[in-house]
């Protein structure tokens, strides 16, 4: 701003002078074995360590303590000084087990199970992430927001053999040649970040967390109200940050079956009509959202959202 037009304590955004490129070190081990004809099992371990990830922090935040925030800032002539720098890091370890059955006797299948653990220092700066305690970045290291410990995904195609050899032309045209395909997804939930609404540290920083004082017991998904024991947390002492790490526990898991039934009807040598029926979330399974993570509040541990329910879709396509 021009001289004399800035507010008494303006907020500014800065980009650090040292801005190295993000770097990932990755390693893996892979063992594959043929099981039977056209089928193989692949067991993989993958790990990586990433650093120089972009981060967002308030470099003009005061130390926790009593008194007005502005007068305790390192530079009281300014308000918030948001610094964007490449200082954050993350770690990932995962095991994949992959079963592949190439098309044989009308059946093709690929199934993949993953166990993994992902840790970082929060979302990227441009994704809204921010270091809560700028004087202790290590306190913001914890489960990633997308940390899914167990995930199973399978997809298949089955060329149904029924009436394939029927000599009745009309029956064969109507009932033979159908194929069934689909995708199955099962996974454990994504983490829930427990925060407090008060500025206990008296630093002007949002997203502060409570103290973790006991084991967490989650019944989220089985219960929709109070699915986390509130007594696992306590407010930090005045003018301190809580000791709870980010994303302490995981919400409800996900189970989803998507199924498709289709057939191509030959009309002419160069013309065919394709009919397809899709059922998303075929079994109408309820996939609950994450519970409220603001502690203490009346809504803490309550689930109020759910994923989409079953949807049917029928499509036809004429190709020539």
C-alpha positions as YAML, in Angstrom:
chain: A
units: angstrom
residues:
- id: 1
  name: UNK
  ca: [0.00, 0.00, 0.00]
- id: 2
  name: UNK
  ca: [1.11, 3.58, -0.57]
- id: 3
  name: UNK
  ca: [2.54, 5.50, 2.35]
- id: 4
  name: UNK
  ca: [-0.22, 6.63, 4.68]
- id: 5
  name: UNK
  ca: [-2.90, 4.28, 3.23]
- id: 6
  name: UNK
  ca: [-2.07, 1.02, 5.01]
- id: 7
  name: UNK
  ca: [-3.96, -0.01, 8.12]
- id: 8
  name: UNK
  ca: [-1.99, 0.42, 11.36]
- id: 9
  name: UNK
  ca: [-1.14, -3.29, 11.47]
- id: 10
  name: UNK
  ca: [-1.64, -4.74, 7.96]
- id: 11
  name: UNK
  ca: [-1.71, -8.46, 7.17]
- id: 12
  name: UNK
  ca: [0.75, -9.55, 4.49]
- id: 13
  name: UNK
  ca: [1.74, -12.69, 2.59]
- id: 14
  name: UNK
  ca: [5.39, -13.53, 1.96]
- id: 15
  name: UNK
  ca: [7.21, -16.19, -0.04]
- id: 16
  name: UNK
  ca: [10.49, -17.36, 1.47]
- id: 17
  name: UNK
  ca: [13.73, -16.47, -0.31]
- id: 18
  name: UNK
  ca: [14.85, -20.13, -0.24]
- id: 19
  name: UNK
  ca: [12.30, -22.13, -2.22]
- id: 20
  name: UNK
  ca: [13.82, -25.51, -3.21]
- id: 21
  name: UNK
  ca: [11.95, -27.93, -5.43]
- id: 22
  name: UNK
  ca: [9.87, -30.62, -3.75]
- id: 23
  name: UNK
  ca: [11.74, -33.92, -3.63]
- id: 24
  name: UNK
  ca: [10.65, -37.52, -3.16]
- id: 25
  name: UNK
  ca: [12.87, -40.49, -2.32]
- id: 26
  name: UNK
  ca: [11.10, -43.72, -3.20]
- id: 27
  name: UNK
  ca: [11.92, -47.38, -2.73]
- id: 28
  name: UNK
  ca: [10.10, -50.63, -3.44]
- id: 29
  name: UNK
  ca: [10.32, -54.43, -3.40]
- id: 30
  name: UNK
  ca: [8.23, -56.59, -5.70]
- id: 31
  name: UNK
  ca: [7.73, -60.38, -5.81]
- id: 32
  name: UNK
  ca: [5.53, -61.92, -8.50]
- id: 33
  name: UNK
  ca: [4.53, -65.54, -9.06]
- id: 34
  name: UNK
  ca: [2.39, -67.40, -11.57]
- id: 35
  name: UNK
  ca: [-0.42, -69.31, -9.84]
- id: 36
  name: UNK
  ca: [-2.06, -71.13, -12.74]
- id: 37
  name: UNK
  ca: [-2.67, -70.49, -16.39]
- id: 38
  name: UNK
  ca: [-3.30, -66.78, -17.07]
- id: 39
  name: UNK
  ca: [-3.19, -65.93, -13.36]
- id: 40
  name: UNK
  ca: [-0.51, -64.29, -11.23]
- id: 41
  name: UNK
  ca: [0.00, -62.98, -7.69]
- id: 42
  name: UNK
  ca: [2.06, -59.83, -7.12]
- id: 43
  name: UNK
  ca: [3.19, -58.75, -3.64]
- id: 44
  name: UNK
  ca: [4.70, -55.28, -3.41]
- id: 45
  name: UNK
  ca: [6.15, -53.01, -0.75]
- id: 46
  name: UNK
  ca: [6.38, -49.31, -1.50]
- id: 47
  name: UNK
  ca: [7.74, -46.48, 0.61]
- id: 48
  name: UNK
  ca: [8.68, -42.88, 0.13]
- id: 49
  name: UNK
  ca: [9.92, -39.84, 1.98]
- id: 50
  name: UNK
  ca: [9.02, -36.44, 0.55]
- id: 51
  name: UNK
  ca: [10.47, -33.15, 1.69]
- id: 52
  name: UNK
  ca: [10.57, -29.49, 0.66]
- id: 53
  name: UNK
  ca: [6.77, -29.64, 0.44]
- id: 54
  name: UNK
  ca: [5.02, -26.28, 0.41]
- id: 55
  name: UNK
  ca: [3.88, -25.12, 3.82]
- id: 56
  name: UNK
  ca: [1.86, -22.27, 5.24]
- id: 57
  name: UNK
  ca: [2.60, -20.71, 8.64]
- id: 58
  name: UNK
  ca: [2.20, -17.48, 10.56]
- id: 59
  name: UNK
  ca: [5.68, -16.11, 11.22]
- id: 60
  name: UNK
  ca: [4.38, -13.13, 13.20]
- id: 61
  name: UNK
  ca: [2.39, -15.15, 15.72]
- id: 62
  name: UNK
  ca: [3.29, -14.43, 19.35]
- id: 63
  name: UNK
  ca: [4.37, -17.05, 21.85]
- id: 64
  name: UNK
  ca: [1.52, -18.36, 24.01]
- id: 65
  name: UNK
  ca: [0.91, -16.10, 26.96]
- id: 66
  name: UNK
  ca: [-1.33, -13.51, 28.57]
- id: 67
  name: UNK
  ca: [-2.01, -10.03, 27.31]
- id: 68
  name: UNK
  ca: [-3.07, -8.45, 24.00]
- id: 69
  name: UNK
  ca: [-1.97, -10.46, 20.97]
- id: 70
  name: UNK
  ca: [-0.81, -7.54, 18.85]
- id: 71
  name: UNK
  ca: [1.67, -6.12, 21.33]
- id: 72
  name: UNK
  ca: [3.26, -9.55, 21.82]
- id: 73
  name: UNK
  ca: [3.94, -10.22, 18.14]
- id: 74
  name: UNK
  ca: [7.59, -10.43, 17.03]
- id: 75
  name: UNK
  ca: [6.87, -7.41, 14.83]
- id: 76
  name: UNK
  ca: [3.97, -5.43, 16.36]
- id: 77
  name: UNK
  ca: [3.88, -3.10, 13.34]
- id: 78
  name: UNK
  ca: [2.22, -5.89, 11.33]
- id: 79
  name: UNK
  ca: [-0.69, -8.25, 11.92]
- id: 80
  name: UNK
  ca: [-0.61, -11.75, 10.44]
- id: 81
  name: UNK
  ca: [2.40, -12.46, 8.24]
- id: 82
  name: UNK
  ca: [1.53, -15.56, 6.27]
- id: 83
  name: UNK
  ca: [4.72, -17.23, 5.05]
- id: 84
  name: UNK
  ca: [4.66, -19.73, 2.18]
- id: 85
  name: UNK
  ca: [7.79, -21.85, 2.18]
- id: 86
  name: UNK
  ca: [8.99, -25.33, 1.23]
- id: 87
  name: UNK
  ca: [9.70, -26.85, 4.64]
- id: 88
  name: UNK
  ca: [7.13, -29.59, 5.21]
- id: 89
  name: UNK
  ca: [7.71, -33.33, 4.80]
- id: 90
  name: UNK
  ca: [5.75, -36.58, 4.58]
- id: 91
  name: UNK
  ca: [6.29, -40.35, 4.84]
- id: 92
  name: UNK
  ca: [4.44, -43.29, 3.33]
- id: 93
  name: UNK
  ca: [4.70, -47.06, 3.74]
- id: 94
  name: UNK
  ca: [2.42, -49.50, 2.02]
- id: 95
  name: UNK
  ca: [2.00, -53.12, 1.00]
- id: 96
  name: UNK
  ca: [0.04, -54.14, -2.09]
- id: 97
  name: UNK
  ca: [-1.20, -57.62, -2.89]
- id: 98
  name: UNK
  ca: [-2.48, -57.92, -6.46]
- id: 99
  name: UNK
  ca: [-4.24, -60.93, -7.96]
- id: 100
  name: UNK
  ca: [-4.72, -60.88, -11.75]
- id: 101
  name: UNK
  ca: [-6.73, -63.40, -13.73]
- id: 102
  name: UNK
  ca: [-6.63, -62.63, -17.44]
- id: 103
  name: UNK
  ca: [-9.64, -63.56, -19.55]
- id: 104
  name: UNK
  ca: [-10.17, -67.31, -19.30]
- id: 105
  name: UNK
  ca: [-13.39, -69.26, -19.71]
- id: 106
  name: UNK
  ca: [-15.19, -65.95, -20.02]
- id: 107
  name: UNK
  ca: [-13.91, -64.53, -16.71]
- id: 108
  name: UNK
  ca: [-11.44, -61.72, -16.08]
- id: 109
  name: UNK
  ca: [-10.56, -60.49, -12.59]
- id: 110
  name: UNK
  ca: [-8.17, -58.09, -10.90]
- id: 111
  name: UNK
  ca: [-8.15, -57.74, -7.10]
- id: 112
  name: UNK
  ca: [-5.94, -55.38, -5.14]
- id: 113
  name: UNK
  ca: [-5.50, -55.15, -1.36]
- id: 114
  name: UNK
  ca: [-3.45, -52.31, 0.13]
- id: 115
  name: UNK
  ca: [-2.27, -51.77, 3.68]
- id: 116
  name: UNK
  ca: [-0.66, -48.38, 4.12]
- id: 117
  name: UNK
  ca: [0.18, -45.59, 6.52]
- id: 118
  name: UNK
  ca: [0.65, -42.00, 5.41]
- id: 119
  name: UNK
  ca: [1.95, -39.21, 7.68]
- id: 120
  name: UNK
  ca: [2.59, -35.54, 6.97]
- id: 121
  name: UNK
  ca: [2.33, -32.03, 8.39]
- id: 122
  name: UNK
  ca: [-1.10, -31.21, 7.07]
- id: 123
  name: UNK
  ca: [-2.56, -30.12, 3.78]
- id: 124
  name: UNK
  ca: [-0.52, -28.14, 1.29]
- id: 125
  name: UNK
  ca: [-0.51, -24.39, 1.77]
- id: 126
  name: UNK
  ca: [-2.71, -23.77, -1.28]
- id: 127
  name: UNK
  ca: [-5.13, -26.44, -0.08]
- id: 128
  name: UNK
  ca: [-5.86, -24.47, 3.08]
- id: 129
  name: UNK
  ca: [-3.37, -26.20, 5.38]
- id: 130
  name: UNK
  ca: [-1.56, -24.27, 8.08]
- id: 131
  name: UNK
  ca: [0.94, -25.08, 10.81]
- id: 132
  name: UNK
  ca: [-0.91, -24.56, 14.10]
- id: 133
  name: UNK
  ca: [2.10, -23.94, 16.34]
- id: 134
  name: UNK
  ca: [4.74, -22.05, 14.32]
- id: 135
  name: UNK
  ca: [7.28, -22.61, 17.11]
- id: 136
  name: UNK
  ca: [6.95, -26.42, 17.04]
- id: 137
  name: UNK
  ca: [6.36, -27.80, 13.57]
- id: 138
  name: UNK
  ca: [6.90, -31.35, 14.83]
- id: 139
  name: UNK
  ca: [3.61, -31.09, 16.76]
- id: 140
  name: UNK
  ca: [1.75, -30.91, 13.44]
- id: 141
  name: UNK
  ca: [3.20, -34.19, 12.18]
- id: 142
  name: UNK
  ca: [0.60, -36.94, 12.19]
- id: 143
  name: UNK
  ca: [-1.75, -39.05, 10.11]
- id: 144
  name: UNK
  ca: [-2.41, -37.58, 6.68]
- id: 145
  name: UNK
  ca: [-5.92, -36.39, 5.94]
- id: 146
  name: UNK
  ca: [-6.10, -39.12, 3.26]
- id: 147
  name: UNK
  ca: [-4.58, -41.89, 5.43]
- id: 148
  name: UNK
  ca: [-6.57, -45.02, 4.56]
- id: 149
  name: UNK
  ca: [-5.08, -48.04, 6.34]
- id: 150
  name: UNK
  ca: [-6.89, -50.83, 4.50]
- id: 151
  name: UNK
  ca: [-8.31, -50.73, 0.99]
- id: 152
  name: UNK
  ca: [-9.60, -53.52, -1.24]
- id: 153
  name: UNK
  ca: [-10.58, -52.91, -4.86]
- id: 154
  name: UNK
  ca: [-11.63, -55.57, -7.37]
- id: 155
  name: UNK
  ca: [-12.98, -55.34, -10.90]
- id: 156
  name: UNK
  ca: [-14.28, -58.16, -13.02]
- id: 157
  name: UNK
  ca: [-15.87, -59.07, -16.34]
- id: 158
  name: UNK
  ca: [-17.95, -62.23, -16.75]
- id: 159
  name: UNK
  ca: [-19.13, -63.21, -20.20]
- id: 160
  name: UNK
  ca: [-22.18, -65.16, -19.13]
- id: 161
  name: UNK
  ca: [-22.37, -68.57, -20.85]
- id: 162
  name: UNK
  ca: [-26.12, -69.10, -20.53]
- id: 163
  name: UNK
  ca: [-27.94, -70.14, -23.72]
- id: 164
  name: UNK
  ca: [-24.81, -69.55, -25.74]
- id: 165
  name: UNK
  ca: [-25.39, -72.71, -27.75]
- id: 166
  name: UNK
  ca: [-29.15, -72.42, -28.04]
- id: 167
  name: UNK
  ca: [-30.41, -73.43, -31.49]
- id: 168
  name: UNK
  ca: [-33.48, -71.22, -31.16]
- id: 169
  name: UNK
  ca: [-32.53, -68.05, -32.95]
- id: 170
  name: UNK
  ca: [-34.93, -65.79, -31.08]
- id: 171
  name: UNK
  ca: [-33.90, -67.14, -27.67]
- id: 172
  name: UNK
  ca: [-30.24, -66.83, -28.54]
- id: 173
  name: UNK
  ca: [-30.67, -63.26, -29.79]
- id: 174
  name: UNK
  ca: [-32.54, -62.15, -26.66]
- id: 175
  name: UNK
  ca: [-30.92, -64.08, -23.82]
- id: 176
  name: UNK
  ca: [-27.42, -65.13, -24.91]
- id: 177
  name: UNK
  ca: [-24.30, -63.00, -25.04]
- id: 178
  name: UNK
  ca: [-24.82, -60.92, -21.90]
- id: 179
  name: UNK
  ca: [-21.82, -59.84, -19.85]
- id: 180
  name: UNK
  ca: [-21.72, -58.90, -16.19]
- id: 181
  name: UNK
  ca: [-19.02, -56.54, -14.94]
- id: 182
  name: UNK
  ca: [-18.42, -54.44, -11.90]
- id: 183
  name: UNK
  ca: [-16.18, -52.90, -9.30]
- id: 184
  name: UNK
  ca: [-16.01, -53.66, -5.59]
- id: 185
  name: UNK
  ca: [-14.47, -51.16, -3.17]
- id: 186
  name: UNK
  ca: [-14.02, -51.72, 0.56]
- id: 187
  name: UNK
  ca: [-11.87, -49.50, 2.75]
- id: 188
  name: UNK
  ca: [-11.43, -48.22, 6.25]
- id: 189
  name: UNK
  ca: [-12.31, -44.62, 7.01]
- id: 190
  name: UNK
  ca: [-10.37, -41.39, 6.61]
- id: 191
  name: UNK
  ca: [-9.06, -39.56, 9.69]
- id: 192
  name: UNK
  ca: [-10.93, -37.09, 11.85]
- id: 193
  name: UNK
  ca: [-9.05, -34.05, 13.12]
- id: 194
  name: UNK
  ca: [-10.08, -33.06, 16.65]
- id: 195
  name: UNK
  ca: [-9.92, -29.33, 17.29]
- id: 196
  name: UNK
  ca: [-11.08, -26.82, 19.88]
- id: 197
  name: UNK
  ca: [-12.90, -23.61, 19.08]
- id: 198
  name: UNK
  ca: [-11.17, -21.51, 21.77]
- id: 199
  name: UNK
  ca: [-7.88, -19.70, 21.41]
- id: 200
  name: UNK
  ca: [-6.45, -21.23, 24.57]
- id: 201
  name: UNK
  ca: [-2.87, -20.35, 23.63]
- id: 202
  name: UNK
  ca: [-3.91, -16.70, 23.08]
- id: 203
  name: UNK
  ca: [-1.94, -16.43, 19.84]
- id: 204
  name: UNK
  ca: [-4.69, -15.78, 17.30]
- id: 205
  name: UNK
  ca: [-4.10, -19.19, 15.71]
- id: 206
  name: UNK
  ca: [-7.11, -21.24, 14.61]
- id: 207
  name: UNK
  ca: [-7.32, -25.02, 14.49]
- id: 208
  name: UNK
  ca: [-5.77, -25.56, 17.94]
- id: 209
  name: UNK
  ca: [-6.15, -29.07, 19.36]
- id: 210
  name: UNK
  ca: [-6.99, -30.42, 22.83]
- id: 211
  name: UNK
  ca: [-4.87, -32.56, 25.13]
- id: 212
  name: UNK
  ca: [-5.13, -36.31, 24.66]
- id: 213
  name: UNK
  ca: [-5.60, -37.75, 28.15]
- id: 214
  name: UNK
  ca: [-6.85, -41.29, 27.49]
- id: 215
  name: UNK
  ca: [-7.47, -44.00, 24.90]
- id: 216
  name: UNK
  ca: [-9.91, -43.24, 22.08]
- id: 217
  name: UNK
  ca: [-12.82, -45.62, 21.58]
- id: 218
  name: UNK
  ca: [-14.64, -45.19, 18.28]
- id: 219
  name: UNK
  ca: [-18.01, -46.69, 17.35]
- id: 220
  name: UNK
  ca: [-18.52, -44.39, 14.36]
- id: 221
  name: UNK
  ca: [-20.73, -46.06, 11.78]
- id: 222
  name: UNK
  ca: [-22.37, -48.30, 14.36]
- id: 223
  name: UNK
  ca: [-23.50, -45.23, 16.31]
- id: 224
  name: UNK
  ca: [-24.39, -41.85, 14.84]
- id: 225
  name: UNK
  ca: [-24.39, -39.78, 18.05]
- id: 226
  name: UNK
  ca: [-21.50, -39.61, 20.49]
- id: 227
  name: UNK
  ca: [-19.50, -42.25, 18.63]
- id: 228
  name: UNK
  ca: [-16.24, -41.02, 20.24]
- id: 229
  name: UNK
  ca: [-15.63, -41.01, 23.98]
- id: 230
  name: UNK
  ca: [-15.36, -37.37, 24.98]
- id: 231
  name: UNK
  ca: [-13.35, -38.17, 28.12]
- id: 232
  name: UNK
  ca: [-10.31, -39.00, 25.99]
- id: 233
  name: UNK
  ca: [-9.70, -35.24, 25.66]
- id: 234
  name: UNK
  ca: [-9.21, -32.26, 27.92]
- id: 235
  name: UNK
  ca: [-8.65, -28.55, 27.42]
- id: 236
  name: UNK
  ca: [-4.98, -27.54, 27.55]
- id: 237
  name: UNK
  ca: [-3.76, -25.35, 30.37]
- id: 238
  name: UNK
  ca: [-4.28, -21.68, 29.73]
- id: 239
  name: UNK
  ca: [-1.69, -20.17, 27.36]
- id: 240
  name: UNK
  ca: [-0.50, -23.53, 25.99]
- id: 241
  name: UNK
  ca: [-1.09, -25.63, 22.89]
- id: 242
  name: UNK
  ca: [-2.68, -29.06, 23.27]
- id: 243
  name: UNK
  ca: [-0.58, -32.21, 22.93]
- id: 244
  name: UNK
  ca: [-2.98, -34.07, 20.57]
- id: 245
  name: UNK
  ca: [-1.53, -34.76, 17.14]
- id: 246
  name: UNK
  ca: [-3.57, -34.16, 13.96]
- id: 247
  name: UNK
  ca: [-6.08, -36.69, 12.61]
- id: 248
  name: UNK
  ca: [-6.13, -38.87, 15.70]
- id: 249
  name: UNK
  ca: [-8.77, -41.44, 14.75]
- id: 250
  name: UNK
  ca: [-10.52, -42.73, 11.65]
- id: 251
  name: UNK
  ca: [-14.15, -42.34, 10.69]
- id: 252
  name: UNK
  ca: [-16.52, -44.96, 9.23]
- id: 253
  name: UNK
  ca: [-15.34, -47.10, 6.37]
- id: 254
  name: UNK
  ca: [-16.76, -47.46, 2.88]
- id: 255
  name: UNK
  ca: [-18.34, -50.42, 1.10]
- id: 256
  name: UNK
  ca: [-19.43, -49.95, -2.51]
- id: 257
  name: UNK
  ca: [-20.51, -52.36, -5.25]
- id: 258
  name: UNK
  ca: [-21.03, -50.98, -8.76]
- id: 259
  name: UNK
  ca: [-22.49, -53.46, -11.23]
- id: 260
  name: UNK
  ca: [-23.14, -53.40, -14.95]
- id: 261
  name: UNK
  ca: [-25.06, -55.77, -17.20]
- id: 262
  name: UNK
  ca: [-24.75, -55.34, -20.95]
- id: 263
  name: UNK
  ca: [-25.26, -56.90, -24.35]
- id: 264
  name: UNK
  ca: [-24.71, -55.96, -27.99]
- id: 265
  name: UNK
  ca: [-27.58, -56.84, -30.36]
- id: 266
  name: UNK
  ca: [-26.41, -57.30, -33.93]
- id: 267
  name: UNK
  ca: [-28.87, -55.65, -36.30]
- id: 268
  name: UNK
  ca: [-26.90, -55.66, -39.50]
- id: 269
  name: UNK
  ca: [-23.38, -56.43, -40.58]
- id: 270
  name: UNK
  ca: [-22.38, -52.84, -39.84]
- id: 271
  name: UNK
  ca: [-24.96, -51.93, -37.25]
- id: 272
  name: UNK
  ca: [-25.45, -52.95, -33.61]
- id: 273
  name: UNK
  ca: [-27.48, -51.79, -30.65]
- id: 274
  name: UNK
  ca: [-25.76, -51.87, -27.26]
- id: 275
  name: UNK
  ca: [-27.92, -52.07, -24.14]
- id: 276
  name: UNK
  ca: [-26.40, -51.49, -20.74]
- id: 277
  name: UNK
  ca: [-27.87, -51.36, -17.22]
- id: 278
  name: UNK
  ca: [-25.76, -49.93, -14.37]
- id: 279
  name: UNK
  ca: [-26.43, -50.06, -10.65]
- id: 280
  name: UNK
  ca: [-24.22, -47.78, -8.56]
- id: 281
  name: UNK
  ca: [-24.05, -48.79, -4.89]
- id: 282
  name: UNK
  ca: [-25.86, -51.94, -5.98]
- id: 283
  name: UNK
  ca: [-26.79, -53.16, -2.50]
- id: 284
  name: UNK
  ca: [-27.83, -49.70, -1.25]
- id: 285
  name: UNK
  ca: [-25.23, -49.76, 1.52]
- id: 286
  name: UNK
  ca: [-25.15, -46.65, 3.71]
- id: 287
  name: UNK
  ca: [-21.68, -45.10, 3.78]
- id: 288
  name: UNK
  ca: [-21.65, -42.62, 6.63]
- id: 289
  name: UNK
  ca: [-19.57, -39.44, 6.62]
- id: 290
  name: UNK
  ca: [-17.09, -38.43, 9.31]
- id: 291
  name: UNK
  ca: [-18.32, -37.27, 12.72]
- id: 292
  name: UNK
  ca: [-18.00, -33.72, 13.99]
- id: 293
  name: UNK
  ca: [-14.51, -33.22, 15.42]
- id: 294
  name: UNK
  ca: [-14.93, -29.96, 17.37]
- id: 295
  name: UNK
  ca: [-14.38, -30.67, 21.07]
- id: 296
  name: UNK
  ca: [-16.06, -29.92, 23.44]
- id: 297
  name: UNK
  ca: [-19.35, -29.29, 21.69]
- id: 298
  name: UNK
  ca: [-22.80, -30.82, 21.67]
- id: 299
  name: UNK
  ca: [-22.17, -32.10, 18.14]
- id: 300
  name: UNK
  ca: [-18.82, -33.73, 18.88]
- id: 301
  name: UNK
  ca: [-18.80, -37.33, 17.65]
- id: 302
  name: UNK
  ca: [-22.10, -36.97, 15.77]
- id: 303
  name: UNK
  ca: [-22.51, -38.03, 12.14]
- id: 304
  name: UNK
  ca: [-24.93, -36.06, 9.98]
- id: 305
  name: UNK
  ca: [-23.85, -36.90, 6.42]
- id: 306
  name: UNK
  ca: [-23.79, -39.99, 4.21]
- id: 307
  name: UNK
  ca: [-22.67, -40.90, 0.72]
- id: 308
  name: UNK
  ca: [-25.03, -41.40, -2.23]
- id: 309
  name: UNK
  ca: [-27.49, -44.28, -2.16]
- id: 310
  name: UNK
  ca: [-28.27, -46.69, -4.98]
- id: 311
  name: UNK
  ca: [-28.68, -45.26, -8.47]
- id: 312
  name: UNK
  ca: [-29.93, -47.18, -11.52]
- id: 313
  name: UNK
  ca: [-29.03, -46.11, -15.03]
- id: 314
  name: UNK
  ca: [-30.06, -47.67, -18.34]
- id: 315
  name: UNK
  ca: [-28.39, -46.61, -21.56]
- id: 316
  name: UNK
  ca: [-28.70, -47.62, -25.18]
- id: 317
  name: UNK
  ca: [-26.27, -46.94, -28.00]
- id: 318
  name: UNK
  ca: [-26.67, -47.47, -31.70]
- id: 319
  name: UNK
  ca: [-23.37, -47.94, -33.50]
- id: 320
  name: UNK
  ca: [-22.90, -48.10, -37.25]
...
